């Protein structure tokens, strides 16, 4: 039970809010008890206010007034603790945000490894991570895509350490053929048809013809893939005799030999077998007056000689 006012000589009790009205409206009663187990009395402030608002309500007992003060003080303490908690959280969040943008957590150094033909400065620029960039929030996927777009780069990885170092590691492409671009010089092409560089002088690579041209960083037309595959597959013994790898048509590759003759290589399939057959012919057959070597059947070369030399 909770004492709402003062003890009634006949100890009449109010057990509900409606009973409270009845009791306080009766001037004969000066003392009121309420049943604290009744959920309608859970809010102490509510029934205190209810009692005070009723016309003819007696004065508040000092114990009730003290209890009110305790409740109000407890509420203020709870509110103060909550406000303090919010302030602490805000301070931590703002402090952490400031720390991530401070010099303590920015990029101090960018290192590059694996770059033999690539310019390290170009790789750093392509990554878009200059010194002073905040470490937190780095878009490594975007930076990686930028590095991989560089002509010589076949693959790359980027790592960061919280000490302030960003490491770029690249695997470079290997040119396997060259294309005569006329006034544009000689194009160096890798096995994926990627033009990785240009050269003013003919490089020591198999010359591929009939595959078009392009700029550094571009890729040759897919129709050039067969000729590129054949150029890459040339063994040293065969390459020394081949002057040009030429696209003669769909699935038709020809090799211009030096000093004379040509090879009807066929499609760029069964390359190992065709190369072994061709190497055997070069090693064991008299090639005087050679006109053509037909490799349409990969393991069975057919030779044709110039008629005037027969």
Beta strands, then each sheet from edge to edge (+ up, - down):
strand 1: 2-3
strand 2: 13-14
strand 3: 33-34
strand 4: 109-113
strand 5: 153-160
strand 6: 165-172
strand 7: 175-180
strand 8: 186-190
strand 9: 195-199
strand 10: 206-209
strand 11: 242-249
strand 12: 252-257
strand 13: 262-266
strand 14: 290-294
strand 15: 302-305
sheet 1: 1+ 3- 2-
sheet 2: 4+ 6+ 5-
sheet 3: 9+ 8- 7+ 10+ 11+ 12- 13+ 14+ 15-
end
